Each structure stands twice: as structure tokens, then as C-alpha cells.
Amino acid sequence: MPTATTPAPRKAPRPRADALRNRERIVTAAREMFVEHGPDVPLDEIARRAGVGNATVYRNFPDREALVREVVCSVMDRTAEAAEAALAETGDAFAALERFVHAAADERISALCPMISGTFDQHHPDLDASRVRVEELVEEVMARAKAAGQLRPDVGVGDLLIVAAQLSRPPAGTDCLRGDRFVHRHLQLFLDGLRAPARSALPGEAVTLKELRAC
């Protein structure tokens, strides 16, 4: 009598290229509109900018929270890629750090940070994984510059992340997009203050990642 065999599991079909492109267009449009107008922008406006129908948005993202989370994760992932590119450089370690900070500012992560407060699930596994990846890579970029004697030793990764976020966020009452023209100028002033040898002693202690997460 023949023995019944368990059928091999079917592989999940890969998303079509056009479906992936639509998803990317939705995330890009949502990022732009969240930065410009905040997280409450109507989803049909996002669909219009992305050039897709409302049904396509909801097929990819069942609710607003899922779309916001994907936008924040995608920005953090690109920030991590910028850090990896800095680590891959073989030249001046501090120059690589500078390029990373300016590239991270262009991602506008500081403008998106307020969207992961309030009732938003800040500890969703996807967000946590993206956040940890960025933090660990920034630590590596800074450690290399310190090892080269180019970055003052009394600063921590928390110091860099806090100040870079504050400087790349427009001042209160200032139009978000008009404020962009000041970002890189002020970031460079800050970066120049990180160079070794230090010209002054910093009050207090370096901000650690543990302290930053507790804020």
C-alpha cells in the first residue's frame, strides 16, 4: 500500500516588480508629505502624489500606523547605509564621519521622530531592529575617528545623535522646508567642535546610548 507523503511547501510568490515600485513610490511620497505637513496628511493625498490609487495604498499598508512605521524604518535603514558607506571608506576617518552626519541630516529623520511618539508603538520589532542597527553603526564610525586621534574623546554617540537631530530640525515657528538652508551650515559648526584636540573641557559626562534611550 503506498505511503502518503507530505507535499512540499509551496514557495510564496515573489512580488512583481511593478508592485515593488508602487510600494517604494508610496513610501517616498509619504515621507515627503509627512515632513511637509505632519503625520495626519490624508492618505488619498499621499496616493495622488505617488501616482497610485487609494486601493494600492491600503493593499500595501492596512492602516496609517503601518505606513508611518514603514517610512520611519526606511529612513533609518538609509541612515544605516550611509554609516556603512562611511565605514567602508579608507581615507580620513573624521571626514567620513562628517559625510555621514550630513547624509543623515538629508534623510530628515529628526523631522520624522515626533511621529513615533504618543500612541504609536515605539517598540515595534521592526523599529527596534532599525534603531539598534543605526546606533551600533554610528558607534563604529565614531570609534574609528577616535582611534585615529581626530575625534575628541569626551563625546559619546548620544551626544552626536542628540545635537545632530536638534540642528537638523527647523526652529519652532519656522517653515520646515525654508529652514533646510541652514542645516548643513550649523551641522558643520558643530562638527568642527568635535575635532581633536579639544579647545575646552565639556561639562558633565558623555551621553551613552542607554541614557539616550531613557530620554
TIRO-2110 file (N, C-alpha, C; in Angstrom, 1 decimal):
// TIRO-2110
0.9, -1.2, 0.0, N, 1, A
0.0, 0.0, 0.0, CA, 1, A
0.9, 1.2, 0.0, C, 1, A
0.7, 2.2, -0.9, N, 2, A
1.6, 3.3, -1.0, CA, 2, A
1.5, 4.2, 0.2, C, 2, A
2.6, 4.7, 0.7, N, 3, A
2.6, 5.6, 1.8, CA, 3, A
2.3, 7.0, 1.4, C, 3, A
1.4, 7.7, 2.2, N, 4, A
1.1, 9.1, 1.9, CA, 4, A
2.3, 9.9, 2.2, C, 4, A
2.6, 10.8, 1.4, N, 5, A
3.7, 11.8, 1.6, CA, 5, A
3.2, 13.2, 1.8, C, 5, A
3.9, 13.9, 2.6, N, 6, A
3.6, 15.3, 2.9, CA, 6, A
4.0, 16.1, 1.7, C, 6, A
3.1, 16.9, 1.1, N, 7, A
3.5, 17.7, -0.1, CA, 7, A
4.5, 18.7, 0.4, C, 7, A
5.5, 19.0, -0.5, N, 8, A
6.5, 20.0, -0.2, CA, 8, A
5.8, 21.4, -0.1, C, 8, A
6.2, 22.2, 0.8, N, 9, A
5.5, 23.5, 0.9, CA, 9, A
5.8, 24.4, -0.3, C, 9, A
4.8, 25.1, -0.7, N, 10, A
4.9, 25.9, -1.9, CA, 10, A
5.6, 27.2, -1.5, C, 10, A
6.5, 27.7, -2.3, N, 11, A
7.2, 28.9, -2.1, CA, 11, A
6.2, 30.1, -2.3, C, 11, A
6.3, 31.1, -1.4, N, 12, A
5.5, 32.2, -1.6, CA, 12, A
5.9, 33.0, -2.8, C, 12, A
5.0, 33.4, -3.6, N, 13, A
5.4, 34.1, -4.9, CA, 13, A
6.0, 35.4, -4.6, C, 13, A
7.1, 35.7, -5.4, N, 14, A
7.8, 36.9, -5.2, CA, 14, A
6.9, 38.1, -5.7, C, 14, A
6.9, 39.2, -5.0, N, 15, A
6.1, 40.4, -5.5, CA, 15, A
6.6, 40.8, -6.9, C, 15, A
5.6, 41.2, -7.7, N, 16, A
6.0, 41.6, -9.1, CA, 16, A
6.8, 42.9, -9.0, C, 16, A
7.6, 43.2, -10.0, N, 17, A
8.5, 44.4, -10.0, CA, 17, A
7.6, 45.6, -9.9, C, 17, A
6.5, 45.7, -10.6, N, 18, A
5.6, 46.9, -10.6, CA, 18, A
5.0, 47.1, -9.2, C, 18, A
4.7, 46.0, -8.5, N, 19, A
4.2, 46.1, -7.1, CA, 19, A
5.2, 46.7, -6.2, C, 19, A
6.5, 46.2, -6.3, N, 20, A
7.5, 46.8, -5.5, CA, 20, A
7.8, 48.2, -5.8, C, 20, A
7.7, 48.6, -7.1, N, 21, A
7.9, 50.0, -7.4, CA, 21, A
6.8, 50.9, -6.8, C, 21, A
5.5, 50.4, -6.9, N, 22, A
4.4, 51.1, -6.3, CA, 22, A
4.6, 51.3, -4.8, C, 22, A
5.1, 50.3, -4.1, N, 23, A
5.3, 50.4, -2.7, CA, 23, A
6.3, 51.4, -2.4, C, 23, A
7.4, 51.4, -3.1, N, 24, A
8.5, 52.4, -3.0, CA, 24, A
8.0, 53.8, -3.2, C, 24, A
7.2, 54.0, -4.3, N, 25, A
6.6, 55.3, -4.6, CA, 25, A
5.7, 55.8, -3.4, C, 25, A
5.0, 54.9, -2.9, N, 26, A
4.1, 55.3, -1.7, CA, 26, A
4.9, 55.7, -0.6, C, 26, A
6.0, 55.0, -0.2, N, 27, A
6.8, 55.3, 0.9, CA, 27, A
7.5, 56.6, 0.7, C, 27, A
8.0, 56.8, -0.5, N, 28, A
8.7, 58.1, -0.8, CA, 28, A
7.7, 59.3, -0.7, C, 28, A
6.6, 59.1, -1.3, N, 29, A
5.6, 60.2, -1.2, CA, 29, A
5.1, 60.5, 0.2, C, 29, A
4.9, 59.4, 1.0, N, 30, A
4.5, 59.6, 2.4, CA, 30, A
5.6, 60.3, 3.2, C, 30, A
6.9, 59.9, 2.9, N, 31, A
8.0, 60.6, 3.7, CA, 31, A
8.0, 62.1, 3.4, C, 31, A
7.9, 62.4, 2.1, N, 32, A
7.9, 63.9, 1.7, CA, 32, A
6.7, 64.6, 2.3, C, 32, A
5.5, 64.0, 2.3, N, 33, A
4.4, 64.7, 2.8, CA, 33, A
4.3, 64.8, 4.3, C, 33, A
4.8, 63.7, 5.0, N, 34, A
4.9, 63.7, 6.5, CA, 34, A
5.9, 64.9, 6.9, C, 34, A
7.0, 65.0, 6.2, N, 35, A
7.9, 66.1, 6.5, CA, 35, A
7.3, 67.5, 6.3, C, 35, A
6.6, 67.6, 5.2, N, 36, A
6.0, 68.9, 4.9, CA, 36, A
4.8, 69.3, 5.7, C, 36, A
3.9, 68.2, 6.0, N, 37, A
2.6, 68.5, 6.6, CA, 37, A
2.3, 67.8, 7.9, C, 37, A
3.2, 66.9, 8.3, N, 38, A
2.9, 66.1, 9.5, CA, 38, A
2.3, 64.8, 9.2, C, 38, A
2.1, 64.0, 10.3, N, 39, A
1.6, 62.6, 10.0, CA, 39, A
0.1, 62.5, 9.7, C, 39, A
-0.6, 63.6, 9.9, N, 40, A
-2.1, 63.5, 9.7, CA, 40, A
-2.5, 63.8, 8.2, C, 40, A
-1.6, 63.9, 7.3, N, 41, A
-1.9, 64.2, 5.9, CA, 41, A
-2.8, 63.1, 5.4, C, 41, A
-3.9, 63.4, 4.7, N, 42, A
-4.8, 62.4, 4.1, CA, 42, A
-4.1, 61.4, 3.3, C, 42, A
-4.4, 60.1, 3.4, N, 43, A
-3.8, 59.1, 2.7, CA, 43, A
-4.1, 59.2, 1.2, C, 43, A
-5.3, 59.8, 0.8, N, 44, A
-5.6, 59.9, -0.6, CA, 44, A
-4.7, 60.9, -1.2, C, 44, A
-4.2, 61.9, -0.4, N, 45, A
-3.2, 62.9, -1.0, CA, 45, A
-1.9, 62.2, -1.2, C, 45, A
-1.5, 61.3, -0.3, N, 46, A
-0.3, 60.5, -0.5, CA, 46, A
-0.4, 59.7, -1.8, C, 46, A
-1.5, 59.0, -1.9, N, 47, A
-1.8, 58.2, -3.1, CA, 47, A
-1.6, 59.0, -4.4, C, 47, A
-2.2, 60.3, -4.3, N, 48, A
-2.1, 61.1, -5.5, CA, 48, A
-0.7, 61.5, -5.9, C, 48, A
0.1, 61.9, -4.8, N, 49, A
1.5, 62.2, -5.1, CA, 49, A
2.3, 61.0, -5.6, C, 49, A
2.0, 59.8, -5.1, N, 50, A
2.7, 58.6, -5.5, CA, 50, A
2.3, 58.2, -6.9, C, 50, A
1.1, 58.7, -7.4, N, 51, A
0.6, 58.3, -8.7, CA, 51, A
0.0, 56.9, -8.7, C, 51, A
-0.6, 56.5, -7.5, N, 52, A
-1.3, 55.2, -7.4, CA, 52, A
-2.7, 55.5, -6.9, C, 52, A
-3.6, 54.5, -7.0, N, 53, A
-4.9, 54.6, -6.4, CA, 53, A
-4.9, 54.3, -4.9, C, 53, A
-6.0, 54.8, -4.3, N, 54, A
-6.2, 54.6, -2.8, CA, 54, A
-6.1, 53.1, -2.5, C, 54, A
-6.7, 52.2, -3.3, N, 55, A
-6.7, 50.8, -3.1, CA, 55, A
-5.3, 50.2, -3.0, C, 55, A
-4.4, 50.8, -3.8, N, 56, A
-3.0, 50.3, -3.8, CA, 56, A
-2.3, 50.7, -2.5, C, 56, A
-2.6, 51.9, -2.0, N, 57, A
-2.1, 52.2, -0.7, CA, 57, A
-2.5, 51.3, 0.4, C, 57, A
-3.8, 51.0, 0.5, N, 58, A
-4.4, 50.1, 1.5, CA, 58, A
-4.0, 48.7, 1.3, C, 58, A
-3.7, 48.3, 0.1, N, 59, A
-3.2, 46.9, -0.1, CA, 59, A
-1.8, 46.7, 0.4, C, 59, A
-1.0, 47.7, 0.4, N, 60, A
0.3, 47.7, 0.9, CA, 60, A
0.4, 48.0, 2.4, C, 60, A
-0.5, 48.9, 2.9, N, 61, A
-0.4, 49.4, 4.3, CA, 61, A
-1.9, 49.4, 4.8, C, 61, A
-2.2, 48.5, 5.7, N, 62, A
-3.6, 48.4, 6.1, CA, 62, A
-4.1, 49.5, 6.9, C, 62, A
-3.2, 50.3, 7.5, N, 63, A
-3.6, 51.5, 8.3, CA, 63, A
-2.5, 52.5, 8.3, C, 63, A
-2.8, 53.7, 8.8, N, 64, A
-1.8, 54.8, 8.8, CA, 64, A
-0.6, 54.4, 9.7, C, 64, A
-0.8, 53.7, 10.8, N, 65, A
0.4, 53.4, 11.6, CA, 65, A
1.4, 52.5, 10.8, C, 65, A
0.9, 51.6, 10.1, N, 66, A
1.8, 50.7, 9.3, CA, 66, A
2.6, 51.5, 8.3, C, 66, A
1.9, 52.5, 7.7, N, 67, A
2.7, 53.3, 6.7, CA, 67, A
3.7, 54.2, 7.4, C, 67, A
3.3, 54.8, 8.5, N, 68, A
4.3, 55.7, 9.2, CA, 68, A
5.5, 54.8, 9.7, C, 68, A
5.2, 53.6, 10.2, N, 69, A
6.3, 52.8, 10.6, CA, 69, A
7.2, 52.4, 9.5, C, 69, A
6.7, 52.2, 8.3, N, 70, A
7.5, 51.8, 7.2, CA, 70, A
8.3, 53.0, 6.7, C, 70, A
7.8, 54.2, 6.8, N, 71, A
8.5, 55.4, 6.4, CA, 71, A
9.7, 55.6, 7.4, C, 71, A
9.4, 55.5, 8.7, N, 72, A
10.5, 55.7, 9.7, CA, 72, A
11.6, 54.7, 9.5, C, 72, A
11.2, 53.4, 9.3, N, 73, A
12.1, 52.3, 9.2, CA, 73, A
13.0, 52.5, 7.9, C, 73, A
12.4, 53.0, 6.8, N, 74, A
13.1, 53.2, 5.6, CA, 74, A
14.1, 54.3, 5.7, C, 74, A
13.8, 55.3, 6.5, N, 75, A
14.7, 56.4, 6.7, CA, 75, A
15.9, 56.0, 7.6, C, 75, A
15.6, 55.2, 8.6, N, 76, A
16.6, 54.7, 9.5, CA, 76, A
17.5, 53.7, 8.7, C, 76, A
16.9, 52.9, 7.8, N, 77, A
17.7, 52.0, 7.0, CA, 77, A
18.7, 52.7, 6.1, C, 77, A
18.2, 53.8, 5.5, N, 78, A
19.1, 54.6, 4.6, CA, 78, A
20.2, 55.3, 5.4, C, 78, A
19.8, 55.7, 6.6, N, 79, A
20.8, 56.3, 7.5, CA, 79, A
21.9, 55.3, 7.9, C, 79, A
21.5, 54.0, 8.1, N, 80, A
22.4, 53.0, 8.4, CA, 80, A
23.3, 52.7, 7.2, C, 80, A
22.7, 52.8, 6.0, N, 81, A
23.6, 52.6, 4.8, CA, 81, A
24.6, 53.7, 4.7, C, 81, A
24.2, 54.9, 5.0, N, 82, A
25.2, 56.0, 5.0, CA, 82, A
26.3, 55.7, 6.0, C, 82, A
26.0, 55.2, 7.1, N, 83, A
27.1, 54.9, 8.1, CA, 83, A
28.0, 53.7, 7.6, C, 83, A
27.4, 52.8, 7.0, N, 84, A
28.2, 51.7, 6.4, CA, 84, A
29.1, 52.2, 5.3, C, 84, A
28.6, 53.1, 4.5, N, 85, A
29.5, 53.7, 3.5, CA, 85, A
30.6, 54.5, 4.1, C, 85, A
30.4, 55.1, 5.2, N, 86, A
31.5, 55.9, 6.0, CA, 86, A
32.5, 54.9, 6.5, C, 86, A
32.0, 53.7, 7.0, N, 87, A
33.0, 52.7, 7.5, CA, 87, A
33.8, 52.1, 6.4, C, 87, A
33.2, 52.0, 5.2, N, 88, A
33.9, 51.4, 4.1, CA, 88, A
35.0, 52.3, 3.5, C, 88, A
35.0, 53.6, 3.8, N, 89, A
36.0, 54.5, 3.4, CA, 89, A
37.3, 54.2, 4.0, C, 89, A
38.4, 54.3, 3.3, N, 90, A
39.7, 54.0, 3.8, CA, 90, A
40.6, 55.3, 4.1, C, 90, A
40.0, 56.4, 3.8, N, 91, A
40.8, 57.7, 4.0, CA, 91, A
40.6, 58.3, 5.4, C, 91, A
40.4, 59.6, 5.4, N, 92, A
40.3, 60.4, 6.6, CA, 92, A
39.1, 60.0, 7.4, C, 92, A
39.3, 59.5, 8.6, N, 93, A
38.1, 58.9, 9.4, CA, 93, A
37.2, 60.0, 9.9, C, 93, A
37.7, 61.2, 10.2, N, 94, A
36.8, 62.3, 10.6, CA, 94, A
36.0, 62.9, 9.4, C, 94, A
36.6, 62.9, 8.2, N, 95, A
35.9, 63.3, 7.0, CA, 95, A
34.8, 62.4, 6.7, C, 95, A
35.0, 61.1, 7.0, N, 96, A
34.0, 60.1, 6.8, CA, 96, A
32.8, 60.3, 7.8, C, 96, A
33.2, 60.7, 9.0, N, 97, A
32.1, 61.0, 10.0, CA, 97, A
31.3, 62.2, 9.6, C, 97, A
32.0, 63.2, 9.1, N, 98, A
31.3, 64.4, 8.6, CA, 98, A
30.3, 64.1, 7.5, C, 98, A
30.8, 63.3, 6.5, N, 99, A
29.9, 63.0, 5.4, CA, 99, A
28.7, 62.2, 5.9, C, 99, A
28.9, 61.3, 6.8, N, 100, A
27.8, 60.6, 7.4, CA, 100, A
26.8, 61.5, 8.0, C, 100, A
27.2, 62.4, 8.9, N, 101, A
26.3, 63.3, 9.6, CA, 101, A
25.5, 64.1, 8.6, C, 101, A
26.1, 64.7, 7.6, N, 102, A
25.4, 65.5, 6.6, CA, 102, A
24.4, 64.6, 5.8, C, 102, A
24.8, 63.4, 5.5, N, 103, A
23.9, 62.5, 4.7, CA, 103, A
22.7, 62.1, 5.6, C, 103, A
23.0, 61.9, 6.9, N, 104, A
21.9, 61.6, 7.8, CA, 104, A
20.9, 62.7, 7.9, C, 104, A
21.4, 63.9, 8.0, N, 105, A
20.5, 65.1, 8.1, CA, 105, A
19.6, 65.2, 6.8, C, 105, A
20.2, 64.9, 5.7, N, 106, A
19.4, 64.9, 4.4, CA, 106, A
18.2, 63.9, 4.5, C, 106, A
18.3, 62.9, 5.3, N, 107, A
17.2, 62.0, 5.4, CA, 107, A
16.0, 62.5, 6.2, C, 107, A
16.2, 63.6, 6.9, N, 108, A
15.2, 64.3, 7.7, CA, 108, A
14.6, 63.4, 8.8, C, 108, A
15.5, 62.6, 9.4, N, 109, A
15.0, 61.7, 10.4, CA, 109, A
14.5, 62.5, 11.6, C, 109, A
15.1, 63.6, 11.9, N, 110, A
14.6, 64.4, 13.0, CA, 110, A
13.2, 65.0, 12.9, C, 110, A
12.9, 65.3, 11.6, N, 111, A
11.5, 65.8, 11.3, CA, 111, A
10.5, 64.6, 11.5, C, 111, A
10.9, 63.4, 11.3, N, 112, A
10.0, 62.3, 11.4, CA, 112, A
9.9, 61.7, 12.8, C, 112, A
10.9, 62.0, 13.7, N, 113, A
10.9, 61.5, 15.0, CA, 113, A
9.6, 61.7, 15.8, C, 113, A
9.1, 63.0, 15.8, N, 114, A
7.8, 63.2, 16.5, CA, 114, A
6.7, 62.3, 16.2, C, 114, A
6.7, 61.6, 15.0, N, 115, A
5.7, 60.7, 14.6, CA, 115, A
5.7, 59.4, 15.3, C, 115, A
6.8, 59.1, 16.0, N, 116, A
6.8, 57.8, 16.7, CA, 116, A
6.6, 58.0, 18.2, C, 116, A
5.9, 59.1, 18.6, N, 117, A
5.6, 59.3, 20.0, CA, 117, A
4.1, 59.2, 20.2, C, 117, A
3.6, 59.4, 21.4, N, 118, A
2.2, 59.3, 21.6, CA, 118, A
1.7, 57.8, 21.6, C, 118, A
0.7, 57.6, 20.9, N, 119, A
0.1, 56.2, 20.9, CA, 119, A
0.8, 55.3, 19.9, C, 119, A
1.7, 55.8, 19.2, N, 120, A
2.5, 55.0, 18.2, CA, 120, A
3.3, 53.9, 18.9, C, 120, A
3.4, 52.7, 18.4, N, 121, A
4.1, 51.6, 19.1, CA, 121, A
5.6, 51.9, 18.8, C, 121, A
6.3, 52.5, 19.8, N, 122, A
7.7, 52.8, 19.6, CA, 122, A
8.6, 51.6, 19.7, C, 122, A
8.1, 50.5, 20.2, N, 123, A
8.9, 49.3, 20.4, CA, 123, A
8.5, 48.2, 19.5, C, 123, A
7.9, 48.5, 18.3, N, 124, A
7.6, 47.5, 17.3, CA, 124, A
9.0, 46.9, 16.9, C, 124, A
9.0, 45.5, 16.7, N, 125, A
10.2, 44.8, 16.4, CA, 125, A
11.0, 45.4, 15.2, C, 125, A
10.2, 45.9, 14.2, N, 126, A
10.9, 46.5, 13.0, CA, 126, A
11.6, 47.8, 13.4, C, 126, A
10.9, 48.6, 14.2, N, 127, A
11.6, 49.9, 14.6, CA, 127, A
12.8, 49.6, 15.5, C, 127, A
12.6, 48.7, 16.4, N, 128, A
13.7, 48.4, 17.3, CA, 128, A
14.9, 47.9, 16.6, C, 128, A
14.7, 47.0, 15.6, N, 129, A
15.8, 46.5, 14.8, CA, 129, A
16.5, 47.6, 14.0, C, 129, A
15.8, 48.5, 13.4, N, 130, A
16.4, 49.5, 12.6, CA, 130, A
17.1, 50.5, 13.5, C, 130, A
16.5, 50.8, 14.7, N, 131, A
17.2, 51.8, 15.6, CA, 131, A
18.5, 51.2, 16.1, C, 131, A
18.5, 49.9, 16.5, N, 132, A
19.7, 49.3, 17.1, CA, 132, A
20.8, 49.3, 16.0, C, 132, A
20.4, 49.0, 14.8, N, 133, A
21.4, 48.9, 13.7, CA, 133, A
22.1, 50.3, 13.5, C, 133, A
21.3, 51.4, 13.4, N, 134, A
21.8, 52.7, 13.3, CA, 134, A
22.8, 53.1, 14.4, C, 134, A
22.3, 52.8, 15.6, N, 135, A
23.1, 53.2, 16.8, CA, 135, A
24.5, 52.5, 16.8, C, 135, A
24.5, 51.2, 16.5, N, 136, A
25.7, 50.4, 16.5, CA, 136, A
26.7, 50.9, 15.5, C, 136, A
26.1, 51.2, 14.3, N, 137, A
27.0, 51.7, 13.2, CA, 137, A
27.6, 53.1, 13.5, C, 137, A
26.8, 54.0, 14.1, N, 138, A
27.3, 55.3, 14.5, CA, 138, A
28.4, 55.1, 15.5, C, 138, A
28.2, 54.2, 16.4, N, 139, A
29.3, 54.0, 17.4, CA, 139, A
30.6, 53.6, 16.7, C, 139, A
30.5, 52.7, 15.7, N, 140, A
31.7, 52.3, 15.0, CA, 140, A
32.3, 53.4, 14.2, C, 140, A
31.5, 54.3, 13.6, N, 141, A
32.0, 55.4, 12.8, CA, 141, A
32.8, 56.3, 13.8, C, 141, A
32.2, 56.6, 15.0, N, 142, A
32.8, 57.5, 15.9, CA, 142, A
34.1, 56.8, 16.5, C, 142, A
34.0, 55.5, 16.8, N, 143, A
35.2, 54.8, 17.4, CA, 143, A
36.4, 54.9, 16.5, C, 143, A
36.1, 54.8, 15.2, N, 144, A
37.3, 54.8, 14.2, CA, 144, A
37.9, 56.2, 14.2, C, 144, A
37.1, 57.3, 14.3, N, 145, A
37.6, 58.6, 14.3, CA, 145, A
38.4, 58.9, 15.6, C, 145, A
37.9, 58.3, 16.7, N, 146, A
38.6, 58.5, 18.0, CA, 146, A
39.9, 57.7, 17.9, C, 146, A
39.9, 56.5, 17.4, N, 147, A
41.1, 55.7, 17.3, CA, 147, A
42.2, 56.4, 16.4, C, 147, A
41.7, 57.2, 15.5, N, 148, A
42.7, 58.0, 14.6, CA, 148, A
43.1, 59.3, 15.3, C, 148, A
42.6, 59.6, 16.5, N, 149, A
43.0, 60.8, 17.2, CA, 149, A
42.4, 62.0, 16.6, C, 149, A
41.3, 61.9, 15.9, N, 150, A
40.7, 63.0, 15.2, CA, 150, A
39.4, 63.5, 15.9, C, 150, A
38.8, 62.6, 16.7, N, 151, A
37.6, 63.0, 17.4, CA, 151, A
37.8, 63.1, 18.9, C, 151, A
37.4, 64.2, 19.5, N, 152, A
37.7, 64.4, 20.9, CA, 152, A
37.1, 63.2, 21.7, C, 152, A
37.9, 62.7, 22.7, N, 153, A
37.5, 61.5, 23.4, CA, 153, A
36.3, 61.7, 24.4, C, 153, A
35.9, 62.9, 24.7, N, 154, A
34.9, 63.1, 25.7, CA, 154, A
33.5, 63.2, 25.2, C, 154, A
33.3, 62.8, 24.0, N, 155, A
31.9, 62.8, 23.4, CA, 155, A
31.4, 61.4, 23.2, C, 155, A
30.2, 61.1, 23.4, N, 156, A
29.6, 59.8, 23.2, CA, 156, A
28.6, 59.8, 22.0, C, 156, A
28.2, 58.6, 21.6, N, 157, A
27.3, 58.6, 20.4, CA, 157, A
26.0, 59.3, 20.7, C, 157, A
25.6, 59.3, 22.0, N, 158, A
24.4, 60.0, 22.3, CA, 158, A
24.5, 61.5, 22.1, C, 158, A
25.7, 62.1, 22.4, N, 159, A
25.9, 63.5, 22.2, CA, 159, A
25.7, 63.8, 20.7, C, 159, A
26.3, 63.0, 19.8, N, 160, A
26.2, 63.2, 18.4, CA, 160, A
24.8, 63.1, 17.9, C, 160, A
24.1, 62.1, 18.3, N, 161, A
22.7, 61.9, 17.8, CA, 161, A
21.8, 63.0, 18.3, C, 161, A
21.9, 63.4, 19.6, N, 162, A
21.1, 64.4, 20.1, CA, 162, A
21.3, 65.8, 19.4, C, 162, A
22.5, 66.2, 19.3, N, 163, A
22.8, 67.5, 18.7, CA, 163, A
22.5, 67.5, 17.2, C, 163, A
22.9, 66.4, 16.5, N, 164, A
22.6, 66.4, 15.0, CA, 164, A
21.1, 66.4, 14.8, C, 164, A
20.3, 65.7, 15.6, N, 165, A
18.8, 65.8, 15.5, CA, 165, A
18.3, 67.2, 15.7, C, 165, A
18.8, 67.8, 16.8, N, 166, A
18.3, 69.2, 17.1, CA, 166, A
18.7, 70.2, 16.0, C, 166, A
19.9, 70.1, 15.5, N, 167, A
20.3, 71.1, 14.5, CA, 167, A
19.6, 70.8, 13.1, C, 167, A
19.2, 69.6, 12.9, N, 168, A
18.6, 69.4, 11.6, CA, 168, A
17.1, 69.5, 11.6, C, 168, A
16.6, 69.9, 12.8, N, 169, A
15.1, 70.2, 12.9, CA, 169, A
14.9, 71.7, 12.9, C, 169, A
13.9, 72.2, 12.1, N, 170, A
13.7, 73.6, 12.0, CA, 170, A
13.3, 74.2, 13.3, C, 170, A
13.7, 75.5, 13.6, N, 171, A
13.3, 76.1, 14.8, CA, 171, A
11.8, 76.3, 14.9, C, 171, A
11.3, 76.3, 16.1, N, 172, A
9.9, 76.5, 16.3, CA, 172, A
9.4, 77.7, 15.6, C, 172, A
8.2, 77.6, 14.9, N, 173, A
7.7, 78.7, 14.2, CA, 173, A
8.3, 79.0, 12.8, C, 173, A
9.2, 78.1, 12.4, N, 174, A
9.9, 78.3, 11.1, CA, 174, A
9.4, 77.3, 10.2, C, 174, A
9.2, 77.7, 8.9, N, 175, A
8.7, 76.8, 7.9, CA, 175, A
9.8, 75.7, 7.7, C, 175, A
9.3, 74.4, 7.7, N, 176, A
10.2, 73.3, 7.7, CA, 176, A
11.1, 73.3, 6.5, C, 176, A
10.6, 73.5, 5.3, N, 177, A
11.4, 73.5, 4.2, CA, 177, A
12.4, 74.6, 4.0, C, 177, A
11.9, 75.8, 4.4, N, 178, A
12.8, 77.0, 4.3, CA, 178, A
14.0, 76.9, 5.3, C, 178, A
13.8, 76.2, 6.4, N, 179, A
14.8, 76.0, 7.4, CA, 179, A
15.9, 75.1, 6.9, C, 179, A
15.7, 74.3, 5.8, N, 180, A
16.7, 73.4, 5.3, CA, 180, A
18.0, 74.1, 5.0, C, 180, A
17.9, 75.3, 4.5, N, 181, A
19.1, 76.0, 4.0, CA, 181, A
20.2, 76.3, 5.1, C, 181, A
19.7, 76.2, 6.4, N, 182, A
20.6, 76.5, 7.5, CA, 182, A
21.3, 75.2, 8.0, C, 182, A
20.7, 74.0, 7.7, N, 183, A
21.0, 72.8, 8.4, CA, 183, A
22.5, 72.4, 8.2, C, 183, A
23.0, 72.4, 7.0, N, 184, A
24.4, 71.9, 6.8, CA, 184, A
25.4, 72.9, 7.4, C, 184, A
25.1, 74.2, 7.3, N, 185, A
26.0, 75.2, 7.9, CA, 185, A
26.1, 75.0, 9.4, C, 185, A
25.0, 74.8, 10.1, N, 186, A
25.1, 74.7, 11.5, CA, 186, A
25.7, 73.3, 11.9, C, 186, A
25.4, 72.3, 11.1, N, 187, A
26.0, 71.0, 11.4, CA, 187, A
27.5, 71.0, 11.3, C, 187, A
28.0, 71.8, 10.3, N, 188, A
29.4, 71.9, 10.2, CA, 188, A
30.1, 72.6, 11.3, C, 188, A
29.4, 73.7, 11.8, N, 189, A
29.9, 74.3, 13.0, CA, 189, A
30.0, 73.4, 14.2, C, 189, A
29.0, 72.5, 14.4, N, 190, A
29.0, 71.5, 15.4, CA, 190, A
30.1, 70.5, 15.2, C, 190, A
30.3, 70.0, 14.0, N, 191, A
31.3, 69.0, 13.7, CA, 191, A
32.7, 69.6, 13.9, C, 191, A
32.9, 70.8, 13.6, N, 192, A
34.2, 71.4, 13.9, CA, 192, A
34.5, 71.4, 15.4, C, 192, A
33.5, 71.5, 16.2, N, 193, A
33.7, 71.5, 17.7, CA, 193, A
34.0, 70.1, 18.2, C, 193, A
33.8, 69.1, 17.3, N, 194, A
34.1, 67.7, 17.8, CA, 194, A
35.6, 67.3, 17.5, C, 194, A
36.3, 68.1, 16.8, N, 195, A
37.6, 67.7, 16.4, CA, 195, A
38.6, 67.7, 17.6, C, 195, A
39.5, 66.8, 17.5, N, 196, A
40.6, 66.7, 18.5, CA, 196, A
41.8, 67.5, 17.9, C, 196, A
42.6, 68.1, 18.7, N, 197, A
42.4, 68.3, 20.2, CA, 197, A
41.3, 69.2, 20.6, C, 197, A
40.6, 68.9, 21.7, N, 198, A
39.5, 69.8, 22.1, CA, 198, A
40.1, 71.1, 22.7, C, 198, A
39.3, 72.2, 22.4, N, 199, A
39.7, 73.5, 22.9, CA, 199, A
39.2, 73.8, 24.3, C, 199, A
38.3, 73.0, 24.8, N, 200, A
37.8, 73.2, 26.1, CA, 200, A
37.3, 71.9, 26.7, C, 200, A
37.0, 71.9, 28.0, N, 201, A
36.5, 70.7, 28.7, CA, 201, A
35.0, 70.8, 28.7, C, 201, A
34.4, 69.7, 28.4, N, 202, A
32.9, 69.7, 28.4, CA, 202, A
32.4, 69.4, 29.8, C, 202, A
31.3, 70.1, 30.2, N, 203, A
30.7, 69.9, 31.5, CA, 203, A
30.0, 68.6, 31.4, C, 203, A
29.9, 67.9, 32.6, N, 204, A
29.1, 66.6, 32.6, CA, 204, A
29.9, 65.5, 32.0, C, 204, A
29.1, 64.4, 31.6, N, 205, A
29.7, 63.2, 31.0, CA, 205, A
29.1, 63.0, 29.7, C, 205, A
29.8, 62.2, 28.9, N, 206, A
29.3, 61.8, 27.6, CA, 206, A
28.0, 61.1, 27.7, C, 206, A
27.1, 61.4, 26.7, N, 207, A
25.8, 60.7, 26.7, CA, 207, A
25.9, 59.4, 26.1, C, 207, A
25.5, 58.3, 26.8, N, 208, A
25.5, 57.0, 26.3, CA, 208, A
24.2, 56.6, 25.6, C, 208, A
24.3, 55.5, 24.9, N, 209, A
23.0, 55.1, 24.2, CA, 209, A
22.0, 54.7, 25.2, C, 209, A
22.4, 54.1, 26.4, N, 210, A
21.4, 53.7, 27.4, CA, 210, A
20.7, 54.9, 27.9, C, 210, A
21.5, 56.0, 28.1, N, 211, A
20.8, 57.3, 28.6, CA, 211, A
19.9, 57.9, 27.5, C, 211, A
20.4, 57.8, 26.3, N, 212, A
19.6, 58.3, 25.2, CA, 212, A
18.3, 57.6, 25.1, C, 212, A
18.3, 56.3, 25.2, N, 213, A
17.0, 55.5, 25.1, CA, 213, A
16.1, 55.8, 26.3, C, 213, A
16.6, 56.2, 27.4, N, 214, A
15.8, 56.5, 28.6, CA, 214, A
15.2, 57.9, 28.5, C, 214, A
15.6, 58.7, 27.6, N, 215, A
15.0, 60.1, 27.5, CA, 215, A
13.6, 60.1, 27.1, C, 215, A
END
